[in-house]
Amino acid sequence: MKRRRKRRASPAPLICLLAVLACIVALRISVSEETAASAQMTGKLEKPATTAPVRLLEVEMAEAEQVTRAEDRPARAARYVNIEMTDEELAELAAVVFLEAGNQRAEGQQAVVEVVFNRVLHSAFPDSVHDVLHQGEDGDVPQFSTIYAVSTATPTQAQYDAINGALYGDTILDADVVFFSRNGENDRVWGQIGDHVFCREYIWR
């Protein structure tokens, strides 16, 4: 009786299978690399390298705008360049001008403002708008009798224009004109505007 010889399995199919698996792995690696490269390129497009120059341009534009705004502001009148006021002092001054000269033309209202500013700068008077307006208020003869009625005043744009005219426009009075009244404070009369006679400071001997 003859013995049957066992046939050995051919290695060819195994080799083919391994080759197919190797191809699949290589293909996946290639796809992954292309995806990563694509994502990197997209990121570069979304975040361009021009970020810094763009920010620098924005800063330069902002600085230029500030310079333009500063140039648009009117220059202070030389005499009153050191006059400073709080919002409260501005409102109070407008109220006093309204009460003292609200019925006068623009020139007369600005002249009243200049009397206040001239006093602020004069050594014989207080050195703030508030103190000038309230000088003598606690005594029998306040410098501005209308100070008691400030709360009832309703100043208009005309009074604020008079203040701006003194601060930023051409001055009307001389620097030593520190009085105004209906009849004149003294014999050193500068001149008259409307109903008010404007006078210079006293000269004490």
Secondary structure, DSSP 4 states (H G I P E B T S, - for coil): -PPPPPPPPPSHHHHHHHHHHHHHHHHHHHHHHHHHHHHHHHHHHHS-TTHHHHHHHHHHHHHHHHHHHHHHSPPPPGGGTT----HHHHHHHHHHHHHHHTTS-HHHHHHHHHHHHHHHHSTTS-SSHHHHHHTTTTSSS-SSGGGGGGGG----HHHHHHHHHHHHS---S-TTEEEEESS-SSS-EEEEETTEEEEE-----
